[in-house]
Amino acid sequence: MSSHAATGHIDHHHDHTTSTGIPNKKLLWWAFLASDCMFFGALISSHLVYRINPPPGNAIPTQVFNIELTSFSTFILLMSSLLMALAVNAIQRGNIKSTRTMLLGTMFFGCIFLGGQVYEFAHFVHEKKMTLSNSIFGSTFYTLTGTHGTHVAIGVLLLGMMYVRTFKPANGGGLMMNFIHLLAVSVTMAVSFIYLVPGLIEIVYGLPVGDFLSRATTPLLVGAAAFVAVIWLGRSRGAVEFGEKNAVDVEAIGLYWHFVDIVWIIIFTAVYLLEYL
C-alpha cells in the first residue's frame, strides 16, 4: 500500500490529463446516466398520467400490492448502496480483500431485491390476475419496474465482473480461470434471485418446504455447486494486478449502482406509496 493510501490523501476525483479534470471513464458513465434519467423520467411520467385518469377496468393498486414486502426490498437495496460505498472506500485504501467482500455483499443484496421482484411479478400475475396486457396500470407498472429490475440485474453482472477481475494475476494469464470464476458467480446469483429468494418468500407466506424443494431441487443443487466453486476460486492466488489504480473503475460502477438506487426511491414513492396517501 502506498504512503498516500496510508494517510488517506488519495485523490481519485480529478484527472489532470483530461480537460474536465474528471477521468474519462467516469465522464462516460455520467453521460450514460444522464440519458437514463430522461428514459426513466418518461416511464414514470407515463405511469403518473394514467394514474390520474385511469381507464375503466383498471387494476386497483392497493388490492394488488404487498407494501410490506416491497418496503423490505427497498430497505435491502438502500443498504446495498452502503456496501457499494464501502467497496469504493476500500479500493481507494488499497484493501483488496475488503473490496471483494463489499462487492459480494452488494451483489447478494441486489439478488435479494431481484428475488423479491420475481416473486412479486409471479404473485401479481397468478394470484391477482394483473398482466402486462389486461390493464393500463399493469402495462405501465411492469414496464417501469421491469426496466428498473433489468438495470439492477445488469448492475449485479457488472459487479460480478469487477469481483472476478480483482483476482487477475499480476504476471498475466489466468483468462480461463477468470471465465470459470465469473460463470460460477453468475450461476450462483441467478439461482439466488430466480429460485432461492422467491422460494423463501413463498415459505414465509405459507408454502410447505417440501413443495418448494420438490420443484426447485435441481436448480438449488446447481446453485450450491456454483457457490462452492466461487469459494474455491476465491482463495488466495498470490499477487494480483488489481489495486489502487483501479479505484476509478469501482467508482464508475458505484455511480451506476447509486443511480439505480435513487431511481428506485422515486419509483417506490410514485408507484407504491402514492397509492396509500
N, C-alpha and C positions, 0 to 999 in steps of 0.2 A: 504494500500500500504506500502511496506517495506521501510526502510530508504535507501536501495540500489536503489530501484526504484526512490525514490525522488531525489537522487543525480545523477542518470543516470549512475551508475557504475556496472550495471548487466553484467555478462559475461556468455552468453548462448552458446558461441562458443567452449569452452573447457571443457570437462568432464574428470576429473582426475580418474574416476572409470574405464576408458577404456584404453587400451594400446596405442590407437592412439590419445587420447585427444579429439576425436570427438564423440558426442553422437551416439549410435548405430543406432538410427532411421535415423539420417542424413547420416550416412555412408551407410546404405542400399539404401537410395534414390540416393546417388551419384553413387553407383554401378549400380542401375537400369538405371539411366540417361546415364551412360557410354555405356551400351549396346544399349540404344535407339539411341545414337549418330551414332553407326555403322549401325543400321537399317535405319535411315533417310539418312545416307550417301549413302547407296546402292540405295535407291529410287531416290535421287537427281542425283546421277551419271548416273543411267539408263535413266532418262529424258534428261540429257545433251548429252549423247551419241547419242540417237535417234534424238535429235535436230540438231546435226552436220550433220548427214546423214539421212535426212527424206525420208521415202519411198514414192512412187507415191500415190497420193490421200490423203496425209496428210492434216489435217486442217491447215489453215493459222492463227496463234495465234492473230495477230494484227486485224484480221477481226472478231475475236471471243470475245476477252477480252473487259471488261469495266474498263479501268485502273483508272478512277476517283473513281468508287465505291470501287474497291479493295484498292486503296490508303487510302480512308476514313476508311475502315475496318482495315487496317494496323495501322493507327493512333489510332483507338479505342483500339486495342489490346495492343499497346505500353502504352497507358495511364492506362490500367488495371494493368500493371506491377507497375506503380507508386502507385496505390491504394493498391496493394498487399504488397509493401514495407512499406506503412504507417500502414497496419494492423499488420505487424511484429513489427514495432516500438511501436505501441500502446500496444500490449500484453506484450512486454518487460517492459513497464512502468506500467503494471497492469491496464490499462484503457480498461475495458471490453466493455463499450458502444461504444467507438471509434473503437475497434476491430471489433465489429459486423457491424458497419456502413461501414467500409472499405471492409470487406468480401462481404457484399451485393453489394457494388459498383463494386467490381471486378467481381462478378458473373453477374451483369447486363451488364457490358461492354463485358464480354465473350459471353453473349447471343446475343448482337448486332452483334458481329463478326460472330457467327454461323448463325444468321438470314441472314446476307449478303451472306454467303456461300450457304445457302439453296436457296436463290433467284438466285444466280449466276449459280448454277448447273441446276436448273429448266430452266433458260433462255437459257443456252448453249444447253440443250437437245431439248427443244421445239422450240426455235427460230433459233438457229444456227445449229441445227441438228448434233451436235457433241456428240456422245455417247461413252460408255466405249469400245465398240467393233468395231466401224466403222473406227477407225484410230489409229495408234500407238500413236500419240500425245494425243488423248483422253484417251487411256489406261493409259499412264504414268501420265498424268495430274490428272485424277480422283483418281488414286491410291495414288499418293503423297499427293495431297491437301485433299483428303478424309481421309487419315490416320491422317494427322495433325488435321483435324476437329474433328475426334474421340478423339484425345488426349485433345483437348480443352473441348469437352463435358464431358469427364471423369474428367477433372480439375474442371469444374463447379460443378459436382456432389460432388467431394471431398470437395470443398469449402462450399457447402450446408450442408454437414455432419458436417464440423467443426463449421459452424454457429449455427446449432441446438445444437451441443454439448456444446456451451457456455451457454445454458440455463439449463443444468443438475443441479438439486437442490443439495445443499451441504449435505443435510441429506439423499441422495439416493432416489431411486424411480423415478417416472415420465417417465418410459420407454414408455408407451403407448402414453403419451402426446408428447414425443420427436419424436416418429414414425409418428404421425399425422402431427406434425410440418414439418418434413422432406418431407412427402408426399405433403404437401401444397406448400413448396418451390419448389419441383421438378416439380409439375404440372404448377406452375406459370412460371418457367423458360422455360419449354418445349413449352408451348403455345407462349411465347415471341419469341423464335427463329424459331419455325415451322410456326406460323401463323402471329403474330403481326408485327415483323420486316420485313419479306419478303413482307407482305401486304402494309406496309407503303412505302417501296421502290417502289413497283408497282404503288402506288398512285402518288409518285413523278414523275414517268415516264409516267403518263397519264391514269392509270386505274381509272374509276369512283368509288367514295367512295361507292356508292350503290352496285356495283357489288362485291366489296370486302366484304362488310358486309353481303350480301346475301349468300355467300359461307362459311363465317367464323364466323357467329353469335354464333353458339353453342360453338365452342372452345373458343371464346373470353369471353363468359359468364362464362364458366367453369374456365378459367384463372382468371377472375375478382373475382369470388368467392374464388378461392385459394389464391389470393393476399390479400383479406380481412382477410382470415384465418391466413395468415402469419403475418399480422399486429396485429391481436388479440392475437395470440400465442406469439408474440414478446414483449408483455407488461411485465413489471417487475414482477417477481415471487419470489422475496426475494433473500436470499443468494444462490450463485451458487458455484459449485465445481471448475469450470474453473478459472484459474488465471495465475500468472507469471510462475508457474511451468510448464505450458503447452506451453510456448513460443517456445520450440523446435519443438512441433507438427505443429504450424503455420509456423515456419521457413521451415520445411520439405516440406510442401505443397507449400510454396513460391518458393523453389528451383525448384519444378516441373513446376510451372506456369511461372517462368522466363525462364526456358529451352524451354518451348513451344513457348514463345515469340521470343526467339533468333532463334529458328528453322524457325519460320515464316519469320523473316527478311531475312534469307538465301533463303527460298523458293520464297519470293516476288521478290528478286533480280534475282535469277537464272531462274525462270519460267516466270515472268511478265516483269520486267524492261529490261532484256536482249534482249527481242524481239523488243524493241523500240530504241536500240542503233545502 
